[in-house]
């Protein structure tokens, strides 16, 4: 099974989320990433699960999900469907 992204070493420093994504350390300001995470307690922030495919991160105590593509600013557009004549 190929991972969509390789995500590791997630940690919070103040109001910044740091994560190693595809071998590159990335930093995200929580105010830009998620108002829910920005207001969360340390325990809530640190209770998360990375999807096995590397597609996203889920915070169960907050019911918050963030896609890695969304964090990176990657926009996916659906493929055009073929019209039936």
C-alpha positions as a LaTeX table, in Angstrom:
\begin{tabular}{lrrr}
\hline
Residue & $x$ (\AA) & $y$ (\AA) & $z$ (\AA) \\
\hline
Unk1 & 0.00 & 0.00 & 0.00 \\
Unk2 & 1.46 & 3.33 & $-1.03$ \\
Unk3 & 1.08 & 6.21 & 1.36 \\
Unk4 & $-0.40$ & 9.41 & 0.08 \\
Unk5 & 2.02 & 11.38 & 2.29 \\
Unk6 & 4.59 & 10.30 & 4.84 \\
Unk7 & 3.71 & 12.19 & 8.03 \\
Unk8 & 5.77 & 11.94 & 11.22 \\
Unk9 & 7.02 & 13.84 & 14.24 \\
Unk10 & 3.98 & 16.03 & 14.82 \\
Unk11 & 4.39 & 18.38 & 17.75 \\
Unk12 & 3.06 & 21.69 & 18.97 \\
Unk13 & 5.28 & 24.59 & 19.98 \\
Unk14 & 3.18 & 27.45 & 21.29 \\
Unk15 & 0.61 & 28.18 & 18.61 \\
Unk16 & 2.55 & 26.39 & 15.87 \\
Unk17 & 2.09 & 22.83 & 14.59 \\
Unk18 & 5.33 & 21.26 & 13.36 \\
Unk19 & 5.30 & 18.13 & 11.23 \\
Unk20 & 7.70 & 16.20 & 9.06 \\
Unk21 & 5.79 & 15.75 & 5.79 \\
Unk22 & 7.41 & 13.76 & 3.00 \\
Unk23 & 10.83 & 14.27 & 4.62 \\
Unk24 & 10.50 & 18.06 & 5.00 \\
Unk25 & 9.89 & 19.86 & 8.30 \\
Unk26 & 6.86 & 22.12 & 7.92 \\
Unk27 & 5.47 & 24.69 & 10.37 \\
Unk28 & 1.86 & 25.89 & 10.44 \\
Unk29 & 0.37 & 28.71 & 12.52 \\
Unk30 & $-2.71$ & 27.33 & 14.27 \\
Unk31 & $-4.67$ & 30.56 & 13.68 \\
Unk32 & $-4.30$ & 29.93 & 9.92 \\
Unk33 & $-4.73$ & 26.16 & 10.11 \\
Unk34 & $-7.65$ & 25.60 & 12.48 \\
Unk35 & $-9.51$ & 27.81 & 14.97 \\
Unk36 & $-10.47$ & 24.60 & 16.78 \\
Unk37 & $-6.84$ & 23.58 & 17.31 \\
Unk38 & $-5.89$ & 27.14 & 18.21 \\
Unk39 & $-8.35$ & 27.09 & 21.13 \\
Unk40 & $-7.64$ & 23.49 & 22.17 \\
Unk41 & $-5.89$ & 22.40 & 25.34 \\
Unk42 & $-2.51$ & 20.69 & 25.23 \\
Unk43 & $-4.14$ & 17.30 & 25.87 \\
Unk44 & $-6.68$ & 17.87 & 23.07 \\
Unk45 & $-3.95$ & 18.95 & 20.64 \\
Unk46 & $-1.75$ & 15.99 & 21.45 \\
Unk47 & $-4.51$ & 13.39 & 21.12 \\
Unk48 & $-4.46$ & 12.77 & 17.38 \\
Unk49 & $-4.17$ & 9.99 & 14.85 \\
Unk50 & $-2.45$ & 10.14 & 11.47 \\
Unk51 & $-4.42$ & 8.23 & 8.86 \\
Unk52 & $-2.59$ & 5.05 & 7.80 \\
Unk53 & $-2.53$ & 6.30 & 4.20 \\
Unk54 & $-1.02$ & 9.64 & 5.20 \\
Unk55 & $-4.07$ & 11.48 & 3.87 \\
Unk56 & $-4.85$ & 13.46 & 7.02 \\
Unk57 & $-4.81$ & 13.92 & 10.78 \\
Unk58 & $-7.77$ & 13.32 & 13.11 \\
Unk59 & $-8.21$ & 14.80 & 16.60 \\
Unk60 & $-10.86$ & 12.58 & 18.22 \\
Unk61 & $-11.36$ & 14.75 & 21.33 \\
Unk62 & $-12.08$ & 17.76 & 19.11 \\
Unk63 & $-13.84$ & 15.99 & 16.21 \\
Unk64 & $-11.40$ & 17.83 & 13.94 \\
Unk65 & $-9.92$ & 16.49 & 10.70 \\
Unk66 & $-7.32$ & 18.21 & 8.54 \\
Unk67 & $-6.08$ & 16.86 & 5.23 \\
Unk68 & $-2.36$ & 17.00 & 4.55 \\
Unk69 & $-3.06$ & 18.42 & 1.08 \\
Unk70 & $-5.09$ & 21.17 & 2.73 \\
Unk71 & $-2.23$ & 21.95 & 5.11 \\
Unk72 & 0.17 & 22.15 & 2.17 \\
Unk73 & $-2.20$ & 24.26 & 0.07 \\
Unk74 & $-2.65$ & 21.56 & $-2.56$ \\
Unk75 & $-5.98$ & 21.87 & $-4.34$ \\
Unk76 & $-7.44$ & 18.71 & $-5.83$ \\
Unk77 & $-10.08$ & 19.11 & $-8.47$ \\
Unk78 & $-12.38$ & 16.27 & $-9.45$ \\
Unk79 & $-11.78$ & 14.74 & $-12.84$ \\
Unk80 & $-14.38$ & 15.69 & $-15.42$ \\
Unk81 & $-16.92$ & 13.02 & $-15.91$ \\
Unk82 & $-17.61$ & 11.89 & $-19.41$ \\
Unk83 & $-20.96$ & 13.01 & $-20.71$ \\
Unk84 & $-23.28$ & 10.29 & $-21.84$ \\
Unk85 & $-24.79$ & 11.00 & $-25.25$ \\
\hline
\end{tabular}
